Amino acid sequence: MPDILGSSSEEQTLLRPIALWAARFAEEALAVFEIRHPGDVRPREAMEAGREFGNGKKRDKNLRMLAFAAMKSRKDVDEPSKHAVQAAILTASVAYTHTDLQAGLQGIRQARHILGPIVYAALALETAVNNPILGNDLLQRAVKSAPPEVGRILAHMPPQPHKEARAETLFFELDSALRAL
């Protein structure tokens, strides 16, 4: 299948509203991390860099470096905090989604750059208080507020597989709901 876009600038144009959408929900999850680790700003910096990309800033080395720095903040933290950090990292990663990898496992992984901030934000909220209703609610709100660019890109990628683990279930449910819009 050919690339859905003609150029890198067209690709970035599609990814910018997705980055803003992702940042909105990743920020909700960051509260979980920041309450538990108030001195560590690395995840917020990664999420904010993703938001800045969404607002028109060029994707650059700094965006990658902030995402890599946030990865280090996952060490020695609890599960809800790890999920919140992952949501922030993936928000920064939206800018680097490869829309030309549209098949097989590579396509599934690239779609997770788009779906991941929402899924991991949901996991952070629900594992923080052991209540899956919070994760389901976040997914529903994300689907209702998804920009049309999400569907346009996902339509060219393989659907998420249905598996039993909670994260996999959330990826499948979010992907399916967004494709149905």
LINHUMO-V936262 format. One record per residue. N is the residue number from 0. OMEGA is omega in whole degrees, 0 to 359 (NA if undefined). NEAR is the number of other C-alpha atoms within 12 Angstrom. Layout:
N	OMEGA	NEAR
N	OMEGA	NEAR
This chain:
0	180	15
1	177	12
2	182	19
3	184	22
4	181	22
5	184	14
6	178	14
7	180	20
8	176	15
9	178	16
10	180	27
11	178	29
12	177	27
13	185	35
14	183	44
15	179	37
16	177	33
17	178	47
18	178	49
19	177	41
20	180	41
21	182	53
22	181	48
23	183	30
24	176	42
25	180	48
26	176	40
27	182	34
28	181	43
29	177	45
30	179	28
31	181	35
32	188	38
33	176	26
34	183	17
35	184	23
36	189	25
37	182	16
38	185	12
39	183	25
40	185	26
41	178	32
42	179	45
43	179	40
44	178	32
45	180	44
46	179	47
47	177	35
48	175	39
49	177	48
50	178	37
51	174	29
52	179	35
53	179	32
54	173	22
55	180	21
56	180	22
57	174	23
58	187	31
59	181	19
60	181	15
61	179	21
62	178	34
63	182	27
64	178	22
65	176	31
66	178	36
67	178	25
68	179	26
69	178	37
70	181	33
71	181	21
72	178	33
73	184	27
74	175	17
75	174	13
76	180	20
77	184	19
78	179	25
79	179	34
80	178	40
81	179	34
82	179	42
83	178	50
84	180	55
85	177	48
86	179	52
87	180	57
88	182	51
89	173	51
90	176	55
91	183	52
92	178	48
93	182	49
94	184	45
95	177	35
96	179	36
97	181	32
98	178	40
99	177	26
100	193	26
101	183	26
102	173	23
103	182	18
104	178	16
105	178	20
106	178	28
107	180	33
108	179	28
109	177	31
110	180	46
111	171	43
112	181	39
113	183	53
114	188	51
115	180	46
116	181	48
117	182	55
118	182	48
119	173	49
120	178	51
121	179	48
122	179	45
123	182	43
124	184	38
125	180	31
126	178	28
127	181	29
128	179	17
129	181	15
130	182	17
131	178	23
132	180	17
133	177	23
134	179	36
135	179	30
136	179	23
137	178	34
138	180	38
139	179	24
140	179	23
141	179	35
142	181	30
143	184	18
144	183	24
145	176	34
146	182	24
147	180	22
148	178	29
149	180	41
150	181	29
151	180	25
152	182	41
153	180	42
154	182	26
155	180	27
156	179	36
157	178	26
158	178	33
159	179	34
160	178	25
161	179	18
162	187	13
163	184	12
164	185	12
165	180	21
166	181	31
167	178	23
168	179	24
169	177	35
170	181	37
171	183	28
172	180	29
173	180	42
174	181	38
175	181	24
176	180	26
177	178	33
178	182	26
179	182	18
180	NA	19
